Amino acid sequence: MALLSSQQDDAVMAEINITPFTDVLLVLLIIFMILAALITPPGFQKELPNKSNQQQTNNDDKKKTIEIDVTAKGTMYVDGKITDPQRIYVDLAEISRRRGHLHVSIVADQKAPYGLIIRILDAAKAANLDDVGFVTG
């Protein structure tokens, strides 16, 4: 029996220990992440469009979009005409029927009631206006 166990001890271990390799890769990953954050050029931040520059758009673009403004107090304007949350469904359906499927731009104040924004999205969906976007100001 002693002869058999000595042969087993002399056998070559065929498994590879990948723990040191994994440690080195994780350290390299952390180093590259830090370097990538430091090397990023300073002017790489995204700038959102300014509402005052939006007035330069021509009339053709305005005919292709429906602009809905929502104030902080919850007042809604559809293409410059005041409306209320119940009437928004009728207004969007009527505009969609008259002018076809258009892009809906929602310009909302940061403090505008969230429920009104959801109601506008629902009214646009009910009027088959699928192209809806939010305009930052």
C-alpha positions in Angstrom: 0.0 0.0 0.0 2.8 2.4 0.8 4.1 1.9 -2.7 0.8 3.0 -4.2 0.5 6.2 -2.2 4.1 7.3 -3.2 3.1 7.1 -6.9 0.1 9.3 -6.3 2.3 11.9 -4.6 4.7 12.1 -7.6 1.8 12.7 -10.1 2.0 16.1 -11.8 -0.8 18.5 -10.9 -2.5 19.5 -14.1 -4.7 22.2 -12.8 -3.9 25.9 -13.4 -4.3 28.4 -10.6 -5.9 31.5 -12.2 -6.3 33.5 -9.0 -3.1 35.6 -9.5 -4.1 36.2 -13.1 -7.5 37.4 -12.1 -6.0 39.7 -9.5 -3.7 41.3 -12.0 -6.6 41.8 -14.5 -8.8 43.4 -11.8 -6.0 45.8 -10.9 -5.4 46.7 -14.5 -9.2 47.3 -15.0 -9.2 49.7 -12.0 -6.2 51.6 -13.4 -7.7 51.9 -16.8 -11.0 53.2 -15.4 -9.2 55.8 -13.4 -7.1 56.9 -16.4 -10.1 57.1 -18.6 -11.8 59.4 -16.2 -8.7 61.6 -16.0 -8.0 61.8 -19.7 -11.5 62.8 -20.8 -11.3 66.2 -22.5 -12.9 69.0 -20.4 -15.3 70.2 -23.2 -16.9 66.8 -23.6 -20.0 67.6 -21.6 -23.4 67.5 -23.4 -25.1 70.9 -23.7 -28.8 70.9 -23.9 -30.5 73.3 -26.4 -31.5 76.7 -25.1 -35.2 77.7 -25.4 -34.3 81.2 -26.6 -32.4 79.8 -29.6 -35.4 77.7 -30.5 -37.2 80.7 -32.0 -34.9 80.6 -35.0 -36.8 77.6 -36.4 -38.7 78.3 -39.6 -42.5 78.0 -40.0 -42.2 74.7 -41.9 -40.9 73.0 -38.7 -43.7 74.6 -36.7 -46.3 73.1 -39.0 -44.8 69.7 -38.5 -45.0 69.8 -34.7 -47.5 70.3 -32.0 -46.0 72.2 -29.1 -47.6 71.7 -25.7 -46.4 74.0 -22.9 -47.0 73.2 -19.2 -46.4 75.8 -16.6 -45.4 75.3 -13.0 -48.9 76.0 -11.9 -50.4 73.4 -14.2 -51.6 75.6 -17.0 -51.4 73.9 -20.4 -51.1 75.5 -23.9 -51.5 73.6 -27.1 -49.9 75.6 -30.0 -50.2 78.7 -27.9 -53.9 78.3 -27.0 -54.8 77.6 -23.4 -56.5 74.3 -22.6 -57.3 72.2 -19.6 -56.6 68.5 -18.7 -60.0 67.3 -19.9 -59.9 69.2 -23.2 -56.4 68.0 -24.1 -57.8 64.8 -25.5 -60.2 66.6 -27.8 -57.6 69.2 -28.9 -55.0 66.6 -29.8 -57.5 64.4 -31.7 -58.7 67.5 -33.6 -55.2 68.6 -34.6 -54.3 65.1 -35.6 -57.4 64.8 -37.7 -56.8 68.2 -39.4 -53.0 68.2 -39.9 -52.1 64.5 -39.8 -49.7 62.6 -37.7 -47.2 65.1 -36.3 -44.4 65.3 -33.8 -45.6 66.3 -30.3 -43.1 68.5 -28.3 -43.8 68.8 -24.6 -42.2 71.9 -23.0 -42.8 71.5 -19.3 -41.6 73.5 -16.3 -39.5 71.5 -13.8 -42.2 72.0 -11.2 -45.1 71.1 -13.5 -47.5 68.5 -12.0 -46.4 65.0 -13.1 -50.0 63.9 -13.6 -50.5 66.5 -16.3 -47.5 65.2 -18.3 -48.9 61.6 -18.1 -52.3 62.9 -19.2 -50.6 64.6 -22.2 -48.8 61.4 -23.1 -52.1 59.5 -22.8 -53.9 62.0 -25.0 -51.2 61.8 -27.6 -51.5 58.0 -27.7 -55.3 58.2 -27.9 -54.9 60.6 -30.9 -52.5 58.1 -32.6 -49.6 60.6 -32.2 -46.7 58.3 -31.5 -43.9 60.7 -32.0 -43.6 62.5 -28.7 -40.6 64.3 -27.3 -39.6 66.4 -24.4 -38.0 69.8 -24.9 -35.6 71.1 -22.3 -35.4 74.8 -21.6 
